[in-house]
């Protein structure tokens, strides 16, 4: 199990946090997501199944600016 902290610009309300968490939990290989009001997301994932870019890609596809912190 691996862990990564991502910055997600514009994720500054509880509604947006919930949407980001739901979006990431749909990705195969992600086990746990915890969004924070400081526009950061902690993600636990199976590093043998997906990469960090596989986690960032769905966020960017929804128009969010996301990257590693």
RAHU-V130858 format. One record per residue. PHI is phi in radians with two decimals (NA if undefined). OMEGA is omega in whole degrees, -180 to 180 (999 if undefined). BURIAL is I if it has 24 or more other C-alpha atoms within 12 Angstrom, else O. Layout:
PHI | OMEGA | BURIAL
PHI | OMEGA | BURIAL
This chain:
NA | 178 | O
-2.06 | -179 | O
-2.41 | 177 | I
-2.44 | 175 | I
-1.91 | -180 | I
-2.00 | 170 | I
-1.71 | -180 | I
-2.27 | -179 | I
-1.19 | 178 | I
1.57 | 179 | I
-1.61 | -173 | I
-2.12 | 173 | O
-2.30 | 180 | O
-1.11 | 178 | O
-1.12 | 179 | O
-1.17 | 177 | I
-1.07 | 180 | I
-1.10 | 179 | O
-1.16 | 178 | I
-1.14 | 179 | I
-1.05 | -180 | I
-1.10 | 180 | O
-1.06 | -178 | I
-1.23 | 180 | I
-1.19 | 176 | I
-1.36 | -178 | O
-1.38 | 177 | I
-1.06 | 179 | O
1.79 | 177 | I
-1.60 | -176 | I
-1.79 | -176 | I
-2.64 | 179 | I
-2.34 | 177 | I
-2.36 | 179 | I
-1.53 | -179 | I
-2.24 | -179 | I
-1.14 | 178 | O
-1.46 | 176 | O
1.16 | 175 | I
-2.15 | -180 | I
-2.28 | 174 | I
-1.65 | -177 | I
-2.22 | 172 | I
-1.80 | -176 | I
-2.59 | 177 | I
-1.54 | -176 | O
-1.20 | 177 | O
-1.49 | -177 | O
-1.85 | -177 | O
-2.43 | 177 | O
-1.94 | 177 | O
-1.05 | 179 | I
-1.14 | 176 | O
-1.15 | 178 | I
-1.46 | -178 | I
-1.28 | -175 | I
-0.91 | -179 | O
-1.10 | 179 | I
-1.17 | 180 | I
-1.15 | 180 | O
-1.17 | 177 | O
-1.65 | 177 | O
1.54 | 179 | O
-1.54 | 174 | I
-1.59 | -176 | O
-2.35 | 177 | I
-2.95 | 180 | I
-1.24 | 180 | O
-1.63 | 999 | O
